[in-house]
Amino acid sequence: MSEIDIIKETYEKIKNMEIRGAGRIGRAAAKALKEYALKISNLSEEEFKNKMKEAGDLLISARPTAVSLPNAVKYVLKGLNEENPKEKIIERADEFINSSLKAIENIGKFGANRIKDGDTILTHCNSEAAISVIKTAYDEGKDIKVFCTETRPRNQGYITAKTLYDYGIDVTLIVDSAVRYFIKDIDIVVVGADAITANGCLVNKIGTSQIALIANESRVPFLTAAETYKFHPKTIVGELIEIEERDPEEVTTFEEKYKGIKIRNPAFDVTPAKYIDAIITEIGLIPPQGAWYIIEKYFGWLEK
Ligand SMILES: O=C(COP(=O)(O)O)[C@H](O)[C@H](O)COP(=O)(O)O
């Protein structure tokens, strides 16, 4: 096994979604960069830097939408501009991983304050940050129920349902198209985030924006749980986020006769800021209008 295989293996796992979810892919990339930096030796500083940058580029190319991936890579590789770059890379990778885990814990605490005793929560897809909010509310002794959508086509909602059920929580699984039918039973919606834009929009699993629209119509609060590394720095300079379109076979396969039927499979959608009540971050709850400030404050360095 050559050194670069460490990076290629993580790249493949992210690409084929063996490792998935925005936070997890960010941490997996940071870990791969650390292991790669530890393995490569006998190189000039210049060669080391080039190899690390190439590795970072490959990891970033694995999936296009979740900004946690490039943000993690850029955070770690910033160590290349410092003295003792190898040590710095290792230090910064650990820093990113630990602060990501801490952020999820803090999001849980802040978000749980918005959950009341007796609430029924709706969530979509499988988000560590949203699950942290739900579990923390449960740990605080609140009597809660959770509705999970299936999240077609890959059914990540099953993972969420099983995780919460194993935790002892009252869980109901529904098909994605049943959200409007059940919204009268829901007190609050909490979902995760793949990216937050400078104008406060949320990019998350396909179907999120429909849920937000339904929640808005029914005056049910809609919150997203997003670590600050989910904020997309380049949207501040007008860059648009690429929505990943995945293999049609994830949706279905038709017999030969019907091969002419086109299948589209976007994995994410964009929820406008006006449907979002709050973004739960590790530094507190912010209104979507505060996204610009977070990007400016936390990611100014990325563009310099
Ligand atoms: O949309 C998804 C996962 O999509 P996929 O399954 O396609 O990766 C999750 O809601 C976010 O990534 C947030 O997750 P987390 O809070 O765990 O970062």
PDBQT file of the ligand as one rigid body, heavy atoms in Angstrom, charges set to zero:
ROOT
HETATM    1  O1  LIG A 401     -28.097  15.951   4.249  1.00  0.00    +0.000 OA
HETATM    2  C1  LIG A 401     -27.493  15.310   5.079  1.00  0.00    +0.000 C 
HETATM    3  C2  LIG A 401     -26.717  14.075   4.745  1.00  0.00    +0.000 C 
HETATM    4  O2  LIG A 401     -26.657  13.850   3.347  1.00  0.00    +0.000 OA
HETATM    5  P1  LIG A 401     -25.838  12.593   2.772  1.00  0.00    +0.000 P 
HETATM    6  O3  LIG A 401     -26.409  11.372   3.413  1.00  0.00    +0.000 OA
HETATM    7  O4  LIG A 401     -26.079  12.638   1.299  1.00  0.00    +0.000 OA
HETATM    8  O5  LIG A 401     -24.382  12.808   3.120  1.00  0.00    +0.000 OA
HETATM    9  C3  LIG A 401     -27.415  15.798   6.496  1.00  0.00    +0.000 C 
HETATM   10  O6  LIG A 401     -28.603  16.419   6.872  1.00  0.00    +0.000 OA
HETATM   11  C4  LIG A 401     -26.282  16.843   6.590  1.00  0.00    +0.000 C 
HETATM   12  O7  LIG A 401     -25.116  16.331   5.991  1.00  0.00    +0.000 OA
HETATM   13  C5  LIG A 401     -25.970  17.200   8.018  1.00  0.00    +0.000 C 
HETATM   14  O8  LIG A 401     -25.471  16.080   8.686  1.00  0.00    +0.000 OA
HETATM   15  P2  LIG A 401     -24.533  16.231   9.971  1.00  0.00    +0.000 P 
HETATM   16  O9  LIG A 401     -25.292  17.022  10.992  1.00  0.00    +0.000 OA
HETATM   17  O10 LIG A 401     -24.288  14.799  10.420  1.00  0.00    +0.000 OA
HETATM   18  O11 LIG A 401     -23.287  16.916   9.531  1.00  0.00    +0.000 OA
ENDROOT
TORSDOF 0
